[in-house]
Amino acid sequence: MKGIDTIETFLRNRATSMPGPDSEATAPEPTSCAWMTLITRAAYLPGVVMLVHTLDKHNSNHPIIVQYTSKLEADCIACLKNLNTLYPLMHVQIVEPVPLAEGHNPIAARFDDTLTKLRAFEPLENPAQGRPEPPLKQQPEQVCFLDSDIMIFRNMDDIFTIPRPGGDWISAHHACICNVDNDPWAPPEWNKGTCPNTPLEHPSALSSSVPSESSKGAKPTDQLLNSGVFVCTPSKDLWERIDHFRVTDPRVKDFAFPDQNFLDEFFKDHWVPIGWQYNAFKTSRYWHAKSWRDEEVRALHYIVDKPWEARVKEDGTAGYRSRDGVTHSWWWREFEDWKQWAQKKGDAAGDVMGVMEKYMLKNDGLGATRYQK
């Protein structure tokens, strides 16, 4: 990759600065990179619609692939296909679910399907999977996976120019492990002092380094990533190694966060940290206020409970322990703007809106864990 002569040079440079977008890099060809998300249950449909819309609103040049499994409700599948008529860069693809091992019990039911996110590493032309519809012009050289509870606030196409030393590396943002609320499922070493995001301050937080490799002095907690946003290079060889690890490594069945812990282990010492703004957890607005700036957010990640489950209350509170009124209000503002736009777009947009609203303002317990009664 441009600007990286050798892996050794790359790693040496990482000791002093976090790789950011390469200002000298030529913008990738639009079809050489793609966004990808996954939906396996109807409760996430509002998030998918707004993710696709905001990627388009902020003028991304790259295709958007929405993968789904056969268990997704029929009206949601029809909705995705109607959505494709509104957003020409969108493609839909049915994929086989990647199952959990027998006896695997993640901390929350919403994580039961998340190993299917690993299909981001599988070449799209794999004959075992359905082909994207409409067909893509080429197999993407890079894929950026985005969780379906993410909303885009600024163009982030430059995430594809962040250097990685090879195709068997990924880029991602560190996990937040503050555990300020003392959740019972969290390991004892998770606290504000060990969270890799705690030392960050604005403006250096946008590009400063937090090591992720043990060889660079990273603490074990510095080696943990968040799987809501990651960039990878799909390949047959990498996919086969990932699938082999999944079915043979005995640790996999004990992962509390199936996909995230999987990436932690499989890509240990093989991932590049990226700035928080590309995967801005809504809780970081108050847990990491020293680094957070509203205007810097590219992708806002609505972790835990989802904004479309309930309106912001009259007192301005919403969401996780009533602290997410501001960020949830941003989602609703975008939705209302989209709704006005969609009302002018004809029957297909009306059908999308009707199905989407069917799954809004419902307490689906998306933020609950199995520790809660």
C-alpha positions as semicolon CSV with decimal commas, in nm:
position;residue;x (nm);y (nm);z (nm)
1;M;0,000;0,000;0,000
2;K;0,119;0,351;-0,078
3;G;0,348;0,505;0,183
4;I;0,426;0,170;0,348
5;D;0,755;0,022;0,226
6;T;0,764;-0,282;0,451
7;I;0,564;-0,430;0,736
8;E;0,853;-0,344;0,967
9;T;0,839;0,021;0,861
10;F;0,464;0,021;0,905
11;L;0,485;-0,118;1,257
12;R;0,765;0,122;1,351
13;N;0,556;0,417;1,234
14;R;0,258;0,293;1,434
15;A;0,455;0,340;1,753
16;T;0,426;0,716;1,712
17;S;0,109;0,780;1,514
18;M;-0,219;0,611;1,441
19;P;-0,262;0,555;1,067
20;G;-0,519;0,793;0,928
21;P;-0,643;0,847;0,574
22;D;-0,355;0,872;0,329
23;S;-0,370;1,229;0,200
24;E;-0,147;1,134;-0,096
25;A;-0,346;0,829;-0,196
26;T;-0,550;0,832;-0,512
27;A;-0,917;0,792;-0,434
28;P;-1,014;0,427;-0,488
29;E;-1,220;0,340;-0,790
30;P;-1,585;0,346;-0,680
31;T;-1,643;-0,022;-0,754
32;S;-1,317;-0,138;-0,592
33;C;-1,456;-0,082;-0,241
34;A;-1,793;-0,151;-0,085
35;W;-1,991;-0,095;0,231
36;M;-2,160;-0,396;0,385
37;T;-2,417;-0,449;0,657
38;L;-2,625;-0,742;0,779
39;I;-2,985;-0,779;0,891
40;T;-3,123;-1,101;1,038
41;R;-3,426;-0,973;1,229
42;A;-3,702;-0,722;1,159
43;A;-3,627;-0,511;1,466
44;Y;-3,319;-0,373;1,290
45;L;-3,493;-0,268;0,968
46;P;-3,525;0,100;1,068
47;G;-3,153;0,110;1,133
48;V;-3,070;-0,044;0,794
49;V;-3,291;0,202;0,606
50;M;-3,133;0,502;0,775
51;L;-2,781;0,364;0,733
52;V;-2,833;0,325;0,357
53;H;-2,998;0,666;0,334
54;T;-2,725;0,852;0,523
55;L;-2,445;0,685;0,327
56;D;-2,621;0,810;0,014
57;K;-2,699;1,151;0,163
58;H;-2,332;1,211;0,237
59;N;-2,235;1,123;-0,120
60;S;-2,049;0,797;-0,084
61;N;-1,915;0,673;-0,417
62;H;-1,915;0,306;-0,321
63;P;-2,174;0,027;-0,348
64;I;-2,373;-0,063;-0,038
65;I;-2,434;-0,437;0,009
66;V;-2,711;-0,537;0,249
67;Q;-2,683;-0,904;0,340
68;Y;-2,977;-1,090;0,494
69;T;-3,065;-1,445;0,593
70;S;-3,368;-1,651;0,501
71;K;-3,521;-1,615;0,846
72;L;-3,573;-1,241;0,791
73;E;-3,944;-1,162;0,766
74;A;-4,087;-1,155;0,414
75;D;-4,207;-0,796;0,440
76;C;-3,855;-0,686;0,535
77;I;-3,704;-0,866;0,236
78;A;-3,956;-0,695;0,008
79;C;-3,871;-0,366;0,177
80;L;-3,500;-0,412;0,104
81;K;-3,574;-0,474;-0,262
82;N;-3,791;-0,164;-0,278
83;L;-3,513;0,030;-0,106
84;N;-3,283;-0,074;-0,387
85;T;-3,500;0,115;-0,635
86;L;-3,451;0,435;-0,433
87;Y;-3,076;0,402;-0,388
88;P;-2,899;0,281;-0,705
89;L;-2,575;0,204;-0,515
90;M;-2,756;-0,045;-0,292
91;H;-2,739;-0,422;-0,354
92;V;-2,906;-0,701;-0,159
93;Q;-2,765;-1,049;-0,102
94;I;-2,906;-1,351;0,076
95;V;-2,644;-1,546;0,274
96;E;-2,640;-1,859;0,484
97;P;-2,622;-1,785;0,857
98;V;-2,299;-1,871;1,038
99;P;-2,430;-2,061;1,342
100;L;-2,309;-2,052;1,698
101;A;-2,160;-2,370;1,836
102;E;-2,392;-2,591;2,039
103;G;-2,416;-2,457;2,392
104;H;-2,280;-2,114;2,300
105;N;-2,471;-1,856;2,504
106;P;-2,368;-1,493;2,437
107;I;-2,450;-1,225;2,692
108;A;-2,741;-1,093;2,483
109;A;-2,990;-1,246;2,240
110;R;-2,910;-0,973;1,986
111;F;-2,565;-1,131;1,947
112;D;-2,696;-1,477;1,852
113;D;-2,663;-1,406;1,478
114;T;-2,349;-1,195;1,479
115;L;-2,104;-1,461;1,359
116;T;-2,274;-1,418;1,021
117;K;-2,089;-1,086;1,001
118;L;-1,782;-1,296;0,924
119;R;-1,917;-1,338;0,570
120;A;-1,767;-0,995;0,503
121;F;-1,438;-1,184;0,457
122;E;-1,586;-1,424;0,202
123;P;-1,557;-1,339;-0,169
124;L;-1,896;-1,237;-0,304
125;E;-1,867;-1,473;-0,601
126;N;-1,858;-1,778;-0,374
127;P;-2,110;-2,011;-0,542
128;A;-2,238;-2,127;-0,202
129;Q;-2,398;-1,785;-0,150
130;G;-2,661;-1,593;-0,337
131;R;-2,523;-1,331;-0,573
132;P;-2,578;-0,963;-0,493
133;E;-2,875;-0,813;-0,675
134;P;-2,836;-0,621;-0,891
135;P;-2,497;-0,769;-0,982
136;L;-2,183;-0,580;-0,886
137;K;-1,944;-0,469;-1,160
138;Q;-1,651;-0,633;-0,980
139;Q;-1,546;-0,814;-0,664
140;P;-1,459;-0,540;-0,412
141;E;-1,093;-0,527;-0,315
142;Q;-1,189;-0,377;0,022
143;V;-1,508;-0,406;0,226
144;C;-1,606;-0,187;0,519
145;F;-1,856;-0,363;0,740
146;L;-2,098;-0,135;0,928
147;D;-2,336;-0,255;1,197
148;S;-2,699;-0,188;1,112
149;D;-2,741;0,038;1,416
150;I;-2,503;0,297;1,270
151;M;-2,597;0,631;1,115
152;I;-2,359;0,833;0,895
153;F;-2,310;1,205;0,965
154;R;-2,018;1,289;0,732
155;N;-1,871;1,127;0,424
156;M;-1,625;0,857;0,531
157;D;-1,506;0,715;0,199
158;D;-1,151;0,799;0,307
159;I;-1,162;0,509;0,554
160;F;-1,058;0,295;0,256
161;T;-0,731;0,490;0,223
162;I;-0,613;0,408;0,577
163;P;-0,310;0,186;0,518
164;R;-0,301;-0,177;0,624
165;P;0,019;-0,380;0,578
166;G;-0,153;-0,667;0,401
167;G;-0,478;-0,833;0,306
168;D;-0,477;-1,046;0,621
169;W;-0,500;-0,735;0,840
170;I;-0,812;-0,539;0,928
171;S;-0,863;-0,186;1,055
172;A;-1,099;-0,109;1,342
173;H;-1,143;0,114;1,646
174;H;-1,062;0,005;1,999
175;A;-1,341;-0,128;2,217
176;C;-1,467;0,091;2,501
177;I;-1,434;-0,112;2,821
178;C;-1,500;0,157;3,083
179;N;-1,790;-0,034;3,241
180;V;-1,882;0,279;3,433
181;D;-2,215;0,125;3,531
182;N;-2,058;-0,192;3,672
183;D;-2,246;-0,432;3,446
184;P;-2,220;-0,780;3,597
185;W;-2,114;-0,952;3,275
186;A;-1,797;-0,744;3,234
187;P;-1,457;-0,887;3,334
188;P;-1,303;-0,729;3,646
189;E;-1,022;-0,570;3,445
190;W;-1,273;-0,359;3,249
191;N;-1,271;-0,012;3,401
192;K;-1,206;0,352;3,317
193;G;-0,837;0,318;3,393
194;T;-0,778;0,030;3,154
195;C;-1,001;0,155;2,869
196;P;-0,784;0,241;2,566
197;N;-1,006;0,541;2,493
198;T;-0,950;0,710;2,830
199;P;-0,616;0,880;2,751
200;L;-0,742;1,034;2,426
201;E;-0,804;1,408;2,402
202;H;-0,919;1,635;2,121
203;P;-0,778;1,707;1,868
204;S;-0,501;1,448;1,886
205;A;-0,766;1,179;1,947
206;L;-0,850;1,193;1,577
207;S;-0,510;1,058;1,481
208;S;-0,299;0,977;1,788
209;S;-0,182;0,624;1,854
210;V;-0,317;0,374;2,099
211;P;-0,108;0,059;2,051
212;S;-0,287;-0,264;1,970
213;E;0,008;-0,507;1,954
214;S;0,174;-0,674;2,246
215;S;0,512;-0,610;2,084
216;K;0,449;-0,237;2,118
217;G;0,370;-0,253;2,487
218;A;-0,005;-0,274;2,454
219;K;-0,192;-0,390;2,761
220;P;-0,426;-0,686;2,705
221;T;-0,721;-0,445;2,712
222;D;-0,555;-0,234;2,438
223;Q;-0,576;-0,534;2,207
224;L;-0,957;-0,539;2,211
225;L;-1,144;-0,394;1,913
226;N;-1,504;-0,304;1,845
227;S;-1,652;-0,499;1,555
228;G;-1,918;-0,242;1,460
229;V;-1,692;-0,097;1,191
230;F;-1,402;-0,280;1,029
231;V;-1,228;-0,274;0,692
232;C;-1,106;-0,598;0,539
233;T;-0,990;-0,756;0,215
234;P;-1,211;-1,054;0,126
235;S;-1,032;-1,358;-0,011
236;K;-1,086;-1,731;-0,046
237;D;-0,776;-1,812;0,160
238;L;-0,865;-1,575;0,444
239;W;-1,225;-1,695;0,454
240;E;-1,116;-2,060;0,472
241;R;-0,879;-1,984;0,759
242;I;-1,149;-1,792;0,943
243;D;-1,400;-2,073;0,898
244;H;-1,143;-2,331;1,012
245;F;-1,072;-2,127;1,324
246;R;-1,445;-2,102;1,392
247;V;-1,508;-2,476;1,386
248;T;-1,184;-2,597;1,549
249;D;-1,079;-2,347;1,816
250;P;-1,239;-2,444;2,150
251;R;-1,245;-2,082;2,271
252;V;-1,506;-1,978;2,016
253;K;-1,799;-2,133;2,203
254;D;-1,719;-1,923;2,510
255;F;-1,708;-1,584;2,339
256;A;-1,950;-1,350;2,519
257;F;-1,949;-1,119;2,215
258;P;-1,927;-1,379;1,937
259;D;-1,807;-1,178;1,638
260;Q;-1,611;-0,919;1,834
261;N;-1,420;-1,168;2,047
262;F;-1,362;-1,376;1,733
263;L;-1,193;-1,083;1,559
264;D;-0,996;-1,005;1,877
265;E;-0,841;-1,351;1,873
266;F;-0,811;-1,423;1,502
267;F;-0,661;-1,083;1,418
268;K;-0,455;-1,041;1,733
269;D;-0,152;-0,826;1,641
270;H;-0,300;-0,799;1,291
271;W;-0,529;-0,498;1,315
272;V;-0,473;-0,127;1,258
273;P;-0,643;0,119;1,498
274;I;-0,853;0,394;1,339
275;G;-0,988;0,716;1,487
276;W;-1,292;0,712;1,713
277;Q;-1,487;0,929;1,467
278;Y;-1,529;0,634;1,229
279;N;-1,706;0,431;1,500
280;A;-1,837;0,682;1,753
281;F;-2,016;0,494;2,030
282;K;-2,307;0,702;2,154
283;T;-2,194;0,648;2,515
284;S;-1,855;0,802;2,439
285;R;-2,022;1,143;2,423
286;Y;-2,029;1,143;2,805
287;W;-1,785;0,864;2,896
288;H;-1,505;1,012;2,682
289;A;-1,597;1,379;2,661
290;K;-1,230;1,486;2,640
291;S;-1,196;1,335;2,296
292;W;-1,553;1,364;2,165
293;R;-1,661;1,653;1,942
294;D;-2,004;1,646;1,782
295;E;-1,880;1,797;1,459
296;E;-1,616;1,524;1,411
297;V;-1,855;1,228;1,413
298;R;-1,853;1,030;1,087
299;A;-2,039;0,713;1,191
300;L;-2,250;0,720;1,507
301;H;-2,289;0,375;1,658
302;Y;-2,612;0,334;1,855
303;I;-2,489;0,059;2,084
304;V;-2,715;-0,104;2,343
305;D;-3,077;0,018;2,304
306;K;-3,181;0,168;1,971
307;P;-3,326;0,516;1,911
308;W;-3,614;0,393;1,696
309;E;-3,753;0,191;1,990
310;A;-3,884;0,503;2,164
311;R;-3,921;0,878;2,109
312;V;-3,707;1,118;2,309
313;K;-3,904;1,219;2,617
314;E;-4,030;1,572;2,677
315;D;-3,755;1,628;2,933
316;G;-3,497;1,549;2,665
317;T;-3,394;1,210;2,803
318;A;-3,373;0,886;2,609
319;G;-3,192;0,559;2,582
320;Y;-2,932;0,401;2,800
321;R;-3,006;0,508;3,159
322;S;-3,177;0,820;3,016
323;R;-2,846;0,973;2,906
324;D;-2,879;0,952;2,528
325;G;-3,135;1,221;2,454
326;V;-2,902;1,424;2,234
327;T;-2,776;1,145;2,009
328;H;-3,117;0,978;1,988
329;S;-3,270;1,311;1,888
330;W;-3,021;1,325;1,598
331;W;-3,153;0,991;1,470
332;W;-3,513;1,110;1,490
333;R;-3,430;1,437;1,314
334;E;-3,273;1,242;1,028
335;F;-3,573;1,010;1,015
336;E;-3,820;1,298;0,992
337;D;-3,616;1,456;0,711
338;W;-3,603;1,120;0,531
339;K;-3,978;1,075;0,575
340;Q;-4,049;1,408;0,405
341;W;-3,815;1,310;0,122
342;A;-3,971;0,966;0,086
343;Q;-4,324;1,103;0,066
344;K;-4,229;1,264;-0,265
345;K;-4,075;0,949;-0,414
346;G;-4,378;0,742;-0,506
347;D;-4,512;0,399;-0,421
348;A;-4,182;0,221;-0,357
349;A;-4,082;0,479;-0,095
350;G;-4,430;0,458;0,057
351;D;-4,399;0,081;0,087
352;V;-4,057;0,115;0,252
353;M;-4,192;0,369;0,497
354;G;-4,491;0,152;0,585
355;V;-4,280;-0,155;0,666
356;M;-4,017;0,050;0,845
357;E;-4,272;0,219;1,074
358;K;-4,425;-0,120;1,153
359;Y;-4,104;-0,205;1,340
360;M;-4,055;0,131;1,512
361;L;-4,166;0,241;1,859
362;K;-4,163;-0,118;1,980
363;N;-3,972;-0,226;2,287
364;D;-3,791;-0,524;2,138
365;G;-3,541;-0,534;2,423
366;L;-3,250;-0,483;2,184
367;G;-3,038;-0,337;2,462
368;A;-3,108;-0,610;2,718
369;T;-2,863;-0,875;2,832
370;R;-2,929;-1,224;2,959
371;Y;-2,826;-1,102;3,304
372;Q;-3,133;-0,881;3,320
373;K;-3,457;-1,023;3,452
